[in-house]
């Protein structure tokens, strides 16, 4: 979003970008190409929709989840904030996101995905 000069906090713009990315991903899956969804799929309902849609197209679906403590995430965000041109995220926003918006995948949910393909 930064490369497009879109404000990180502009939710309607973010939704339009993700809608376009999702449409393109589905087109690519339709012709047998692998895709990576790398926007924040913070809640299970979002991950379920992506998994079910991709499976309906016949594609295997992997979920790569790195369970990192909040203090480690904050150090990574803080380092990125220091880079020229990056949109900054403050610690309060990160903590609010973690507490109010993020649903970590459970073992039950992870079992719904295909194992990672290392080819």
Secondary structure as UniProt FT lines:
FT   HELIX           2..4
FT   TURN            8..9
FT   HELIX           11..30
FT   TURN            31..32
FT   HELIX           44..56
FT   TURN            57..58
FT   HELIX           70..81
FT   TURN            84..85
FT   HELIX           91..100
FT   HELIX           107..110
FT   TURN            111..112
//
